Amino acid sequence: MYIFINPGVYISNNLFNDFKNISEQGFEIGNHSATHARLDTMGISGLKREIIDSKNQLENQFGYCYSFAYPFHLSSKFSDQLVSDTHLF
């Protein structure tokens, strides 16, 4: 089972312990971008921050992050490429 989060948002809300407990119960904490931005309107540097940096942050905190869910179900050629290069699902 999966729960998709935005690490740039939950950190400011101090919810790390709740997500850690959920992760320890067998849920994957999946990447939903850093801040839930519209990826279809971003340049490559913004996409890297939203997709890759947030994945790295989730891996550092929870040990792994295999999945990505697009905010607003919107993507672009560049976001699709970054996601397929860095996530399994």
Order of alpha helices (4+ residues) and beta strands (2+ residues): beta-alpha-alpha-beta-alpha-alpha-alpha
